[in-house]
């Protein structure tokens, strides 16, 4: 009789990390990375900027990511609460993409038509909003990180039994 235990399987066939744990670790790492980006964005902001919003938004996203990671990892498999953790964990980075990518693009500048119109007008009365490059980089970083996280979470998503 053959032994079906994971130790008797070839090393390539033995699972290294169970799917719910890999999913939860990916989601928790995402939360840590989002907070780090928010902290760096806040630190790079000029003194007159409202840099606290970078910490508030990324901190709230990180708390949600940690809660959803805990739900997906520690809830009994097959229970509704674990499904909530898994599916809401997949939706969270998508929501951050939808919230940060358009804002990052608008922070980078106007559309080509608006830029041409602006170049043709008298700019002596134009007031500069200050350097907002830090904001575009922070928002863009969160959007790109969220995109990679969606792909990683889908690949680590626990399969229904």
HELIX and SHEET records of a PDB file:
HELIX    1   1 UNK A    6  UNK A    8  5                                   3    
HELIX    2   2 UNK A   19  UNK A   44  1                                  26    
HELIX    3   3 UNK A   52  UNK A   74  1                                  23    
HELIX    4   4 UNK A   80  UNK A  108  1                                  29    
HELIX    5   5 UNK A  112  UNK A  120  1                                   9    
HELIX    6   6 UNK A  133  UNK A  156  1                                  24    
END                                                                             
